[in-house]
Amino acid sequence: MSRIVVDPVTRVEGHLRVEAVVEGGRIVDAFSSGMMVRGLEKILIGRDPRDAWAIVGRVCGVCTSCHSLTSVRAVEDALGIVIPRTAELIRNLMECTIQIHDHVVHFYHLHALDWVDVVSVLKADPARTAAIAQSISTYPKSSAAYFSEVQQRIKKFVDSGQLGIFANGYWGHPQFKLPPEVNLLGVAHYLEALEWQKEIVKVHTIFGGKNPHPNYLVGGVPCSINVDEVNAINTERLNYVGSLISQAEEFINQVYIPDVLAIAGFYKDWASIGGGLPNYLSYGDMPTRGYAHPEYFKFPRGVVLNRDLSTVHPVNAKDKQEIKEYIAHSWYNYQEGNDAGMHPFDGETSLHYTGPKPPFETLAESEKYSFIKTPRWQDQPMEVGPLARLVVGYAAGNTDIREVVNDALGRLNVPKEALFSTLGRTAARALDAKLAVHYMREFFGQLLDQVKANETSTFNPEKWNPSTWPAEAEGVGLTEAPRGALAHYIKIKDGRIANYQLVVPTTWNGSPRDGRGQHSAFEASLIGSPVANLEQPLEIIRTLHSFDPCLACSVHLYDPKGRHLGQFHEE
């Protein structure tokens, strides 16, 4: 029996430590540790609820707008504010933007190098790479000369002895299976994605003033529409948004989707590895008839249990018996005792670190081993994220979701069960981007119809004045962030925030086991996975990266005076 410690897990946001116990070449137990402390909820206490979006938006620099959107929805839910249809369409466009941007960046720049051997491209025949590219896509940059130029760029890196952005990979690992020509295709599009990703986020700068962290507004969006006004969303800016959507459609449909399917074809064994939990939660999103009507969301809301695609269970995030956070193995205290489960409306953020002093060889021997709480839906662990969105949507009979999923399964010639795996999770993120850009085009067309009909109101001023608010109110904002189900809970008293809790996707996926011994998604997905080389645990990284972990959303590492409490170095 051997123990593997990966600390930190790189190419993720924040500091994640994972310990795995290996026996007979397979992982038999795993421990996921969030190694930073979140204190954001305490910062919000006593502040104006209308300002919360600007603060929580800074919890992460990757999913740059999701927390702000969720925050304004929480305040609007508490105060009973309904935003204009035009504002809702703009919010949907901004959300689609972060979905597709995040998925593309995740695959090419955080996850693809788990499957693509960069150094192998030196052995590739650029002409054969061009032939492969042209056989799977009509993307114009597919000539032998183009791939030859990319190959020469990589050769310069290698010859210099400094791989730069491609350093520290497990190059030559026996788990790499792509031919050199497909590796060259992947590396070329890695570089191409670096250029593309900086364009699509301009949608945020047009509607939200900047990126990252675009502006939001309780009651609507902070931009006005006037086709003849230079300082408003005018005809020129609307046309520019249309062109950015066209570029996104081309890149996702002609580069991202073909690349994922091409690479997946060489790794079909991973369609039975990393499945983990059988339960999937999606809050649903992309409202079409108002946020109060989830039955009309583009992505359905619900829970699928035990991978039973015949039933979708309803979700009520306000029900205090449905969602609870536990701390049996987390470095927190609850007033009611550490065995209690707290609904986020009543949630507490009381830190109590009891682990060893760093540096340490193992955390897993400690009863408590993470700064992430453990959320449960009806006391069941859930996986959240793009795969959960597609599983719930598929089970709900959503025709758009079923079409893209069935098409991908058919092209790979694998059964539906292949979805429940590391490979399925990676493919689901690409299919999620395909759906998002399709919906983005649809929402943009509807926005233009609103403009043509002169329905351009983007703000509801009702209840903006705190004197109209009730003495006490509470609300929840729900969003399907790129990484999955995101909820913000707020309690307002006398016009100020009395309590604020965030339950983020990586809280669901990356939390420690609960008091009943049930693993959360990260830990469960690693159990049973093979490990070919204990010194180079590529298999662990592949499965963890398929979730796109974001520890920054889950935790932060500062004391009340802003000083660092600790610092960790990769060896």
N, C-alpha and C positions, 0 to 999 in steps of 0.2 A: 504494500500500500504506500502511495506517495502523495504528497501535497504540493499543489501548484499555487503560487501566489502571483497574481498579475496586478501590479500596483505601481503607477496608475495605469488603467486601461486608456490607451491613447486614441486619438481621433474620435473623441466624444467631447461634449461640453461639460466641464466640471471635473471633479475628482472622484473616480469610481475605483474601488478595490474589489477584486473577486478572488476568493479562495476556493479551490476545487480539490476534492479527494479522488485520486485515481487508483483503480484496482483492476488488474487484468487488461490494461490498455483502454479502460473506459471510466468516465466520471461517475462516481456512485453517490457523491454528495457535493453541494456547492453552497457558498455563502456570499451574498452580495452586500457590500458595505458602502454607504454614502458617507464620504469622509469630510464633509463640510457641514456647517451649522446654518440653518435658515433662521433669520431673525426679521424677515420682511414684515410679517404680520404685526409685530410690535411697533414697527416704524409707523404704521398706518393709524394706530389708535389715537383718537382725538382730532384727526384731520377731517377736512371737508370731504364728504363722499364723492363730490364731483371732481376732486383732484386725484383720486386713487388711481385712475387709469395711467396717469403720467409716472407714478411711482412704481407700480407693479410692472409696467412695460419694461423697466430696466432690470427685471429679475434675470433676463437672459438676452444675449446679443445675437442669438441664432433665430429663434422663433420670435421675430422682433415685434410683431403686432398682436399676437394671439392673446397675451395677458391683458392688454389694453382693451381689446374687444370684449373679452369676457368680463372685465371689470365694469365697463359701462352697462353691459347687459344686467349685471347683478344689481347695480343702482337703479336702473330702469324697472327691474322686476320689483324691487322693494317699494318704489314710489308710484308704480302703476303708470309709467310713461310709455306711450306707443310712438315709435318714430315714423316719419313719412316714408312712403314706398320708395321714393328716389334715394333717400338716405340708406335704406336697406339694401338697395341694389349696389350702391357704392361700397358699402361694407362687404357685401358678397364678393365684389371684384377685388377688393383689397385682401380678403381672406383667400380667394383662389390664387392670388399672386404669391402669398407666402407658402401656400401648399405646394405649388409646382416648383418654386424656387428652392424650397427646403429639400424636396425630394430629389431634385437633380443634383444639388450640392452634396447631399448625403450619399447618393450612389457613387458619383464619380470621385469625390474628394475625400470621403470618409470610409466607404465600404468596398468600392470596386477593387482596391488594391489588396483585399483579402482573397480575391479570385484571379487577379491579373498579375503575372510575374513581369515586372518592369524590365529587369535586366535581360529577359528572354527576347525582347524585341530586337536585339542586335543580331539575332539569328534569322529574323523574318525576311521573307521575300516581299518587298512592297507591292509588286505586281499581283501577287496572290492575295495580299490583303485588300487591294483595290477590287479584285474580282469578288471576294467575299462581301465587301461593303456594298457593291453594286447589286449583288444578288439578294440582299435583305432590305434595301432601302433605295430611295431615289435622291438621297441627300447629295447636293452638288459637289461637296468636298470629298470626293471618293476616287481621285486619280492616283496612279502609281507615283507620280511626281510628288503629290501632296504627302503621301505616307513615307516616301523616301526622305523628304525634308524633316518630318517628325523623327524618323529613325536617326538622322544625323544629329539632331538636337540632343537626343538621349545619349548618343555615342560621346558627345562632348562632355556630358555630365560624368559618364563612366570613366573616360580617359583622364578627367581632371582629378579623379579619386574622391570627388564630392558629389553625391547624388542629389543634394539640395532637397527639394520637396519630395523626392522619392527615396530618401534615406530611411534606415531603420526598418525596412521590410524584411520578411522572412524569405527572401528570394532564393529559389532553388528548393524550397520545401517540397516534399513528396506529395503534398495535397494539392499543389498547383497542377492543373490538368490541361490548360489551354495550349493549343499550338502557338508557336511564335507569331504567326500571322494574325491570330485573333488577339493575342496580347498587344500587338502593335495597334490594332484597331481600337482597343480599349484605352491605351495610353494617348493616342491621338485625340480621342473624344474627351478624355480627362482635360487636356489642354484647351480643347474647344469649349468645354463647359465653363471654364474659368472666364472666358470672354462673354459667353451668352448670359451668365447669371447676373452680371452687373447691369444688363439692359432691362430685364423684366421688372426689377425692383423700382424702376422709374415710375411704374404705376402708383406706387406708394408716395413718391414725391409729388405727383400730380394731384392726387386726392387727399393726401395726408401731410403734404408740406416737406417731407424728408424721409430718408431711410438710412440707417435703421431707426426704429422707434417712431413711426409716423404718428401724427396727432389724431386723437379721437375726441369725442364730445358726447357727454350725457345728453340724450334727446335727439341725436342725429349724427351728422358729420361736420367737420370744421371747414367746409368749402362751399362756395356758392356757384351756381350755374347761370351763366349769361353768355350766350353765343357771341355777343358783340362786345363784351367787356374784356379788356386786356388782362385785368387782375383777377378774373374769375375763370371757372372751367368753361372755356369757349370752344368754338369749332376747331381751332387748330389743335388744342390739347386733346379733345375728344378723338380727333383723327389720329393723333399720335398714340393714344391708348389702343386704338384699333390696330395700328401697325405693330405694336408690341405684342398684342395677342396673336397676330399672324405669325410673328417670329417664334413665339412660344409653341404654337401648334406645330410648326415645322420641326423644331428641335425635339419636342417630346415624341411626336409620331414618326419622325424619320431618323432620329438618333437614339434617344433614350430607350424607347420600347424595343426597337430591333436589337440594340446592344444587350439589354437584359435577357431577351429570349435567346439570343445567340450564345451568350455565356452560360445561361442556365442549361442549354442542351448538353454541355460537357460535364455538368455537375448534378445529374439526375439522382445520384445516390443521396444528395443532400435534401431530397424531397421526403426522406424518411428520418431525418436527423433534426433535432432542435425544436420539436413540436411543443413540448412543455405542457402548459395548462390546457384543458379542454373547454374553458369558459371564456366568453368574449363579450366585452361591454362597449357600446357606442352611445354617446349622447345624441348623435345625429346633428346635422347642420345644413347650412345653405337654405335659409327660409325663403319660401316663395309666396306665402300669404301672411307673413308676420311671424315674429319670433314666438308668439304665444300659440302657434299652431304647428307643432312638430309633426303632425300627421301628413303635412305637405312639404316637409324638408326633402331636399335632394338626397341626402344621406339619412336613412331611417334611424330612429332611436330604439334601443332595446338591448336585451341580453340573450345570448345563445349559450345554453348549458350543455356540457358533455358532447359538444360538436353535433348536436341534434339539429339539423337544418330544417326540420319540420315545424319548429316552434320558436317564436320570438317572445320573450317575456318583457312586459312593460317595465319602464324605469321611472321612478319618481324621486328625484334627487333631494326633495324637501322632506321626504318621509324619514323620520329619525330612526326607524327600524330597518331601513334599507341600506344606507351607507354609514359605516362607522370606521373610525381610525383607531388602531390598537398600537400599543407601545411595549408589548412583552419583550421584544428584542431590540428596542430603540432607546437611544439615550435621552429620554424625556421622563417627566413625572406627571401624573394626573392626580388631582385632589381626591378623586373617588377611588384611587388605587390603580396600580399599573395593570391590573387585569381587566379594567373597564374598557368598553368601547365607546368613543365619543363621536356623536354626529357633528359635522363641521360647524353647524350653527352654534354649538356649545363648545367648540374646540378650544384647546389650551395649547400654548407654546411655552412650556416650562422645561428648559434644558437641564439635563442632569447626566453629565459624562461620568461613566464608571469604568471605562476601558483602560488598558495599559497606556503608559506614556510612549509616544513614538520616539525612535523607530521601534517596531515590534515585528516579531516573526509571524505571529498569527493573532487574528481576532476571533476566529471561529470557536475557540475554547471559552470565550466569554459568553455569559448569558445574553448580554446586550452587545451588539456589534455594528450598529448603524445609526446615523443621524436622520434617517428617513423613517417616517411613521409607516404603519401597515394598514392600508385601507381595504375594506371588504364590502362586497355587495351581498346582503343577506347572509353574511358570514362566509361567503365563498370568494376565493381569490379569482381575479379577473385579468386577462390580457387585454390591453387597449392598444390602439394604433391603427395604421392603415389596414392590416389584416383583419382586425376586429370590425372596422367599418364595412369591409367587403363581405365578411361572414354574416354580419347582422343584415346588411342590405340584401345579400343573396337569399338568406332565409326568409326575409320579408317579401320576396318576390319582385324586388326592384328590377325593372327590365334593363335599364342601362348597365347596372352592376352585373347582372347575369350575363349580358351580352359580352362584356369585356373579359369577364372571368372565364366563360366557356370558350371564347376564342383563344385565349392564352393557353388554357389546358389542352385544347385541341391541337394547337401548333406545337406544343411540347410533347404531346401524346402521353399525358399523365392523367391519372384519375383525380377527382375532387379532393381525395384524402391528401394529395400532395400539397394542398394549401397549408396544411397544419404542420409546418416545418420551417427551418431556417430559409430554405429556398423559396417556399411559398410566401414567407414574410417579406423577403426582398422583392419578389415579383409583385406582391400586393401594393407596395409603395409606388412602383412604376405605373400600375394600373390606376391607382388612386390619382396620380398626376394626370393621366390620360383623361379621366373623368373630370377632374378639376378644370383643365383647359377647355374641355367641351362645354362645361357649365359657364365658364368665364365668357366664352363667345355668346352664349345664350343670354346671360345677364347684361352684357354690353349692348346687345340688340334691344333688350327691354329698356335699358337706360336711354337709348336714343329715341325710342318711342315716347318715353316720358318727356323728353326735351321737346320733341315735335308737338306734343299735346300741351306744352307749356305747363307741365306738372313738375316744376323744378324746386319745390320746397325741400330743403335738406335739414330742417331743424324744427322741433316741436317745443315752443317756449313754455307750454303749460307745465306747472310744477317746478319751474326752474328756481323760483324764489323759495328759500327754506321756510319762510313764514307760512307757506301752504302745506308743509309736510306734516305728517302725524308726529306725535311725540316720540313714538318708537316704531320702527319698521325693520323688516328683514327680507332679504332677497338672495337669489342664487343666479349666477350667470354661467351658462354652459356653452362650450365650444368644442368642436373637434379640431384640435390643433394638429399640425403635421404628425406629431408623435402620439396623438390619441386623445382620449377623454380628459377634458380640462374643466374644472369647476372653481368658481370663486364664490365664497359665502360672505355676506356682509350683514352686520347688525348696526342700525343707525339709532341713536338716541339723542334727542335735543339738537338735531342738525349735525351731529358729529359721529364719526365711526366709533362704535363701542366694541366691536369685534370683527375681525377679518381673517378668513382662512382660505388658503389655496390648496386644492388637491389636484396635483398635476399628473400627466401621463407617467413620468418616471417614478412618481410615488407609488402608483399602481404596480408598475412592472418591476421596479428595482428595489422594492422594500424587502426587509428581512421576513422570515417566516413568522406566522402568528403564534399565539399561545397554544393553539391546537396542533402545532407542528406543520401546518400547511405552508408549502413554499409559495412564494410569489413567482412572477413570470420569468425573471432572469434566472433564478436558481433552478426552477423546474425545467427550463429549456436546456440547461447544461447537463442535467442528469441523464446518463445513457449515451452521451456523446463520446465518440472515439477520440483519442489523443495519440498521434503517431510519434511525437517528439516532445518529451517533457520540458526540454529547454526552449522549445519554440512552439508554444501552444496556440498555433494558428486557428485550430478548430474552436477554441473558446472565444477568440476574438471575432470570428465569423458570426457566430450565433449572437453574441452581445451586440455587435454592430447592426445586425438585422433589425434590432429594436430602435436604433438611433438614440442611445441614452442621452439624457440631458440632466446632469446632476445640478447644474446652476439653477434650474427651475425648482429643484427639490430642496436645496440647502445652500447656505452661505457661511463663510468662515471669518467672522469678525466678532470682537467683543463690543460692549456698548459704547466704548470710546473710539471704535474704528480701527483698533490695532489687530494685526494678524495674530491668531492664536497658535498657528503652526504652519509649517511649510514642508511639502513632500517633494522629493526629487526622484526622477526615474534613473535607475542605475544604467 
